[in-house]
């Protein structure tokens, strides 16, 4: 996924949160595929999502997988 796509997803999540008056959102990454991006790109993607969400909305990220991390950086 590109940072532009992640940013667009963040904007849409932010719109949804605003319409429904949400003070927080929970983004779940599921499966082993997110681990394939590497820590640096994942940080960029999560940052791009967070940028799209309004300042008053807390964003919580979670990774749900059965795949063990491939390196100590995870």
N, C-alpha and C positions, 0 to 999 in steps of 0.2 A: 504494500500500500504506500502511496506517495504521501508526503506531508500535506499536499493540497487536498487530497481526498480526506485525510484525517481532519483537516481544518474545516472542510465542508460538513463533515459529520458532527464536529463540535458545534458549528453554527446551528445545525438542525436540532441537536440536543438542547442547546441554549434556547432556541425558540420554543421548544416543547416545555422546558422548565418554566419559561416566562408565562406562557399561556395558562399553565396549570398551577402557577404560584409555588413552584417547588423551591425549597431552600437548599436542596442537595440532589445530586444524581449519582448513580452507581453504575459504572461501566465495567462489564465483565468480559475479559478476553478468555475465550474457551478453546481448549485443545493445545496440542503441541506446536502448532504452526506459529503462534506469536513468538516463541522462543527462537525460531529460525532467523528472525530479523537481526538479532544481535542487540546488546544492551544500548549502544549508541543510537541506532536507528529507532529502537523502541522508545527511548527517552524523547527523541525528536517527535515521534508520532503522538505520544501522550501529551507533550507540550502543545502540539498543534491542536489537539482536541480541547485541551484546557483553555487555549486562547479564544476559542469560539463560544465559550460559555460565559454568560454575564458575571461580573465581579462578585455579586452577592450570592452566587450559587456555588456551593462546595462540590467538588468533584472527587469521587473516591474510585480508584482503579483496583481491580482484582484480576488475578490470573488463576484460572482453574484448569489444571492439567494433571495428568498422571506421568508425564514425561519428566525425568530428572534433568536439572540444568546441565548444560554441556561444559560449562566453565565456571570458575569461582566467582566471576563478575556478576553472575545472576544471583 
